[in-house]
Structures are given as C-alpha cells and as structure tokens.
Amino acid sequence: MTKAEIVNEIAKKTGIDKATVLVSVEAFMDAIKDSLSKNENVYLRGFGSFVVKTRAQKTARNISKNTTIIIPPHNIPSFKPAKKFMSVVK
C-alpha cells in the first residue's frame, strides 16, 4: 500500500478531503522522523513502537581492493509491532 492509497482510504472512511488528509499524514511522518532523529522513541499503543537502535562498530572488507574498513557505530530506525497488531496480522 502506498502513501496515496492510505490517503485515499482515510479520506473515504472519514469524509475529509484528500488534501487535508495528505497534510495530516505528512505531518505524522515528519513528527516521527523528527523524534527519531533526536534519539527519542515513538510509542503508539495497540500499533507498535518506532525505536532507535544503535549498531556497534564493525570491521568490513572491500573485496575488490582486498582491504578492511572500520564502520563506525551508528543509529538506525526500527519498528516493533505491538502484540495486538501482531495478532491481527497473524
């Protein structure tokens, strides 16, 4: 499902025009991105959690040059679905 399909579905169910729904969906996604960029997790009860995970430093190989490189520790976003969410999907 794409963002446009989500906007259409919400507009159909609520009766709100698509432009307003699009602004709301964009604002929701921006709020989550801003929060995660500040290392703050987002918890949505019954849906799931958007959390920031830290990857440890590791050594990797550049096969073409046959050299090793150090990948520094870095943060990645992650989603952990709630139990209620998982039971609906199963």
C-alpha positions, 0 to 999 in steps of 0.5 A: 500500500502506498502513501496515496492509497492510505490517503485515499482510504482515510479520506473515504472512511472519514469524509475529509478531503484528500488534501487535508488528509495528505497534510495530516499524514505528512505531518505524522511522518515528519513528527516521527522522523523528527523524534527519531532523529533526536534519539527519542522513541515513538510509542503508539499503543495497540500499533507498535513502537518506532525505536532507535537502535544503535549498531556497534562498530564493525570491521568490513572488507572491500573485496575488490581492493582486498582491504578492511574498513572500520564502520563506525557505530551508528543509529538506525530506525526500527519498528516493533509491532505491538502484540495486538497488531501482531495478532491481527496480522497473524 
